[in-house]
């Protein structure tokens, strides 16, 4: 028995000496974890010694257990301050590496902006709102009745040809992508009695060849005013005021006779090209003028079609190409760029919005 106790005492003394020597040499978090696992962990040396007590005679186990537990307590007491010091030093080093100088200037975030076409819609809504017009919106998929019939466009009119109109379904059903925002003329007049003063902004679709001033999808703003005693003078006054507010008093405005099925008489409305100052360029096709859209007095057949009496009421209507107005106002020389999502182009408007 004396030999067994003496052997256990030597084993505890050797463990104390070895563990203490390793403990003093610890210098990193990895060393700390490895030492704790080797000596105090579930499979560590002290745990192994405690489990081996069952091989001793019953009367020797209490003494051996007390000495082994005393060694565990001794090592844990010595280990705690060393572990805390190393963990604190490691944390301080990491915080130093991750230090941020909050006095340095920050990184400017990329700020989005309203698309130039949407911005122009908002500007036009505000201008026409001051002139007494209310903005309304309609469906982009229309029936032939509203897109053509109620606008005095008969079945044999070229505008109803499949090469000009994008059909959504069976051609005989004439469900189409609207070719203009004019269908809201009829929809609005069917719903309310005169006086009527509305503008209709929105996307329109036509099967067209693309160039610097034409797209298959473009944005249009339709205007309509119906009341007693409205004349062409009222139409010219409204469009001239719009041009003045958009482009400044130096811009020249031109009205020329033109034909549109839903107005009589009809005119096209143009502003001298701000890109070339009226000298001629590819955007204005060397004419010095950029057509904004068509206009005229509402055709009596359109008024009759929605139940208005053309002998009692008159009105005017106009349709403006919003992209062309943006081109004029901001000096853009190619209409196609509005739908390319080119960030170099869009950032110019983001900068303008911030400033």
C-alpha positions in Angstrom: 0.0 0.0 0.0 2.8 2.4 0.9 4.4 1.8 -2.5 1.2 2.6 -4.3 0.6 5.9 -2.4 4.2 6.8 -2.9 3.9 6.2 -6.6 0.7 8.4 -6.8 2.4 11.2 -4.9 5.3 11.2 -7.3 2.9 11.2 -10.3 1.0 14.2 -8.8 4.3 16.0 -8.2 5.5 15.4 -11.8 2.1 16.6 -13.1 2.3 19.7 -11.0 5.9 20.5 -12.2 5.1 19.8 -15.9 1.8 21.7 -15.9 3.2 24.7 -14.0 6.2 24.9 -16.4 4.0 24.9 -19.5 1.6 27.4 -17.9 4.3 30.0 -17.5 5.3 29.6 -21.2 1.8 30.4 -22.5 1.7 33.4 -24.9 -1.3 33.1 -27.2 -5.0 32.2 -27.2 -4.1 28.9 -29.0 -1.6 28.0 -26.3 -4.2 28.7 -23.6 -6.8 26.5 -25.3 -4.3 23.7 -25.8 -3.1 23.8 -22.2 -6.6 23.8 -20.8 -7.6 20.9 -23.0 -4.4 18.9 -22.1 -4.7 19.4 -18.3 -8.2 20.4 -17.2 -10.4 19.2 -20.1 -12.7 16.2 -20.1 -9.9 14.1 -21.5 -7.1 16.0 -19.8 -4.4 14.6 -17.5 -6.2 15.5 -14.2 -9.4 13.9 -15.3 -7.5 10.8 -16.3 -5.9 10.6 -12.9 -9.2 11.0 -11.2 -10.7 8.2 -13.2 -7.8 5.9 -12.4 -8.5 6.1 -8.6 -10.9 3.2 -9.0 -7.9 0.9 -9.5 -6.5 1.7 -6.0 -7.5 -0.2 -2.9 -10.6 1.2 -1.2 -8.9 2.6 1.8 -6.3 4.5 -0.4 -8.9 6.3 -2.6 -9.8 9.2 -0.2 -6.2 10.3 0.2 -5.4 10.0 -3.5 -8.7 11.8 -4.4 -7.9 14.7 -2.1 -4.4 15.2 -3.4 -5.6 15.0 -7.1 -8.4 17.5 -6.5 -6.0 19.8 -4.6 -3.8 19.7 -7.7 -6.8 20.5 -10.0 -7.7 23.5 -7.7 -4.1 24.7 -7.7 -3.8 24.6 -11.5 -7.1 26.3 -12.0 -6.2 29.1 -9.6 -2.8 29.6 -11.4 -4.3 29.3 -14.8 -7.2 31.9 -14.4 -5.1 35.1 -14.3 -2.8 34.0 -17.1 -5.7 33.1 -19.3 -7.4 36.5 -18.5 -4.2 38.4 -19.3 -3.7 36.7 -22.6 -7.3 37.1 -23.7 -7.2 40.8 -22.8 -4.0 41.3 -24.7 -5.5 39.5 -27.7 -8.6 41.6 -27.6 -6.6 44.8 -27.3 -4.6 43.8 -30.3 -7.7 43.0 -32.4 -9.3 46.3 -31.4 -6.2 48.2 -32.4 -6.2 46.5 -35.8 -9.9 47.3 -36.3 -9.6 50.9 -35.1 -11.5 53.4 -37.2 -10.7 57.0 -37.3 -14.1 58.6 -37.1 -12.7 62.0 -38.0 -11.8 60.9 -41.5 -14.2 62.0 -44.2 -16.8 59.4 -45.1 -17.5 57.7 -48.4 -20.2 59.4 -50.4 -23.1 57.0 -51.0 -24.5 56.5 -54.5 -27.7 58.5 -54.4 -30.4 57.6 -56.9 -32.5 60.2 -58.7 -35.8 60.4 -60.4 -35.5 59.3 -64.1 -35.5 62.3 -66.4 -38.7 61.2 -68.1 -40.5 60.8 -64.7 -39.2 64.1 -63.6 -40.6 65.8 -66.7 -44.0 64.2 -66.1 -44.0 65.7 -62.6 -43.0 69.1 -64.0 -45.7 69.0 -66.7 -48.3 67.9 -64.1 -47.4 70.9 -62.0 -47.4 73.3 -65.0 -50.8 72.1 -66.2 -52.1 72.0 -62.7 -51.6 75.7 -62.4 -53.6 76.1 -65.6 -56.5 74.1 -64.2 -55.8 70.6 -65.5 -56.1 67.4 -63.5 -53.8 64.4 -64.1 -55.6 61.1 -64.8 -54.1 57.7 -65.8 -55.5 54.9 -68.0 -54.7 51.3 -69.0 -51.7 50.6 -71.3 -53.6 47.7 -72.9 -56.7 49.0 -74.7 -59.6 47.8 -76.8 -60.0 49.0 -80.4 -63.2 50.8 -79.4 -61.3 53.3 -77.1 -58.0 53.3 -79.0 -59.6 53.9 -82.4 -63.4 53.9 -82.8 -64.3 56.6 -80.2 -61.5 58.8 -81.6 -62.9 59.0 -85.1 -60.4 56.5 -86.5 -62.4 54.2 -88.8 -61.7 50.5 -89.4 -60.0 51.3 -92.8 -57.7 53.9 -91.3 -53.9 53.1 -91.8 -53.3 53.5 -88.0 -55.2 50.2 -87.4 -52.9 48.3 -89.7 -50.9 45.5 -87.9 -47.7 47.0 -89.1 -48.3 50.2 -87.1 -50.1 48.8 -84.0 -48.8 46.1 -81.5 -51.5 43.6 -81.0 -51.8 41.7 -77.7 -54.0 38.9 -78.9 -56.2 37.8 -81.8 -56.2 40.6 -84.4 -60.0 40.3 -84.8 -60.5 41.2 -81.2 -58.3 44.3 -81.5 -56.8 44.2 -78.0 -53.7 46.4 -78.5 -50.9 48.1 -76.7 -52.3 51.7 -76.7 -50.8 53.7 -79.6 -51.4 57.0 -77.7 -52.9 58.2 -74.4 -55.8 59.6 -76.3 -58.2 56.8 -75.3 -58.5 58.5 -71.9 -60.2 61.3 -73.7 -63.2 59.1 -74.4 -63.0 57.3 -71.0 -63.0 60.6 -69.2 -65.8 62.2 -71.1 -67.9 59.0 -70.7 -67.5 59.3 -67.0 -68.1 63.0 -66.3 -70.0 66.0 -67.8 -68.4 69.2 -69.0 -66.4 71.2 -68.1 -63.5 68.8 -68.6 -59.8 69.7 -68.1 -57.5 66.7 -67.9 -54.0 65.6 -68.8 -53.0 62.0 -69.3 -49.3 61.0 -69.0 -48.2 57.5 -69.7 -46.3 55.0 -71.9 -47.5 54.3 -75.5 -46.4 51.7 -78.0 -46.0 51.7 -81.8 -44.3 49.4 -84.3 -41.7 51.9 -85.5 -38.2 52.0 -86.7 -35.8 53.4 -84.1 -33.6 56.4 -84.6 -32.4 59.4 -82.7 -35.9 60.8 -82.3 -38.2 57.7 -82.6 -38.7 54.7 -80.3 -41.2 51.8 -80.3 -42.1 52.7 -76.7 -42.3 56.3 -75.7 -44.0 58.5 -73.2 -46.8 60.8 -74.1 -48.9 63.4 -72.3 -52.4 63.9 -73.6 -54.4 67.0 -72.8 -58.1 67.6 -73.1 -60.3 70.6 -72.4 -64.1 70.7 -73.1 -66.5 73.5 -72.2 -68.7 76.1 -73.8 -67.0 78.6 -76.1 -63.5 77.0 -76.1 -61.6 78.1 -79.2 -58.2 77.5 -81.0 -56.9 80.7 -79.2 -57.3 78.9 -75.8 -55.3 75.9 -77.2 -52.5 78.2 -78.4 -52.4 80.1 -75.2 -52.1 76.9 -73.1 -49.3 75.4 -75.2 -47.4 78.7 -75.4 -47.5 79.0 -71.6 -46.3 75.5 -71.2 -43.4 76.2 -73.6 -42.6 79.4 -71.8 -42.4 77.7 -68.4 -40.4 74.8 -69.7 -37.9 76.4 -72.0 -37.9 80.1 -71.2 -39.2 83.1 -72.9 -36.5 83.0 -75.6 -37.8 79.9 -77.3 -39.9 80.3 -80.4 -43.1 78.3 -80.9 -44.6 77.2 -84.2 -48.1 76.0 -85.1 -48.7 74.4 -88.5 -51.8 72.9 -90.0 -51.8 69.1 -89.8 -54.3 66.2 -89.9 -55.3 64.0 -86.9 -58.6 62.0 -87.1 -59.8 63.1 -83.7 -59.4 66.9 -84.1 -60.6 69.4 -86.7 -58.8 71.6 -87.4 -55.5 70.1 -86.5 -52.0 71.5 -86.0 -48.6 70.3 -85.1 -46.8 72.1 -82.3 -43.0 72.7 -82.5 -40.4 74.6 -80.6 -37.1 75.8 -82.1 -34.4 73.3 -81.4 -32.5 74.2 -78.3 -29.7 71.7 -79.1 -28.6 73.5 -82.3 -30.3 76.9 -81.5 -32.4 76.4 -84.7 -29.5 76.0 -87.0 -30.2 72.3 -87.8 -29.0 69.0 -86.4 -29.7 65.3 -86.6 -32.3 65.5 -83.8 -34.4 68.2 -85.5 -33.5 66.6 -88.9 -31.7 69.8 -90.0 -35.0 71.8 -89.8 -34.2 73.9 -86.8 -37.5 72.8 -85.2 -38.4 69.9 -82.9 -42.0 68.7 -83.1 -43.5 68.4 -79.6 -46.8 66.8 -80.7 -50.1 67.3 -82.4 -53.1 69.3 -81.3 -56.4 70.7 -82.5 -60.0 71.2 -81.7 -61.9 68.1 -80.7 -63.7 66.6 -83.6 -67.5 66.8 -83.4 -67.7 63.0 -84.0 -65.6 62.4 -80.8 -68.0 64.6 -78.8 -71.0 62.8 -80.2 -69.5 59.4 -79.5 -69.4 60.1 -75.7 -72.8 61.8 -75.6 -71.7 65.4 -75.7 -73.6 67.9 -77.9 -71.1 69.5 -80.3 -73.5 72.4 -80.9 -73.3 73.2 -77.2 -69.7 72.2 -76.3 -66.3 72.6 -78.0 -62.9 71.5 -76.8 -59.3 71.2 -77.7 -56.9 68.3 -77.3 -53.1 67.9 -77.6 -50.6 65.1 -77.4 -46.9 65.8 -76.4 -43.9 63.5 -76.7 -42.3 63.7 -73.2 -38.9 62.3 -74.3 -38.6 65.0 -76.9 -39.4 67.7 -74.4 -36.6 66.3 -72.1 -34.3 66.3 -75.1 -35.0 69.9 -75.7 -34.7 71.0 -72.0 -31.5 69.1 -71.1 -29.7 68.9 -74.5 -30.0 65.1 -75.0 -29.3 64.3 -78.7 -30.6 60.7 -78.8 -34.1 59.6 -77.6 -33.0 55.9 -77.4 -30.7 56.6 -74.4 -33.7 57.0 -72.1 -34.3 53.2 -72.0 -30.7 52.0 -72.0 -30.2 52.2 -68.2 -26.7 53.7 -68.9 -25.5 54.9 -65.5 -23.2 57.4 -67.0 -26.2 59.2 -68.5 -28.5 58.7 -65.4 -25.8 60.0 -63.0 -26.0 63.4 -64.7 -29.5 63.7 -63.5 -28.6 62.4 -60.1 -26.1 65.2 -59.7 -28.6 67.7 -60.9 -31.1 66.4 -58.3 -28.6 66.7 -55.4 -27.5 70.2 -56.4 
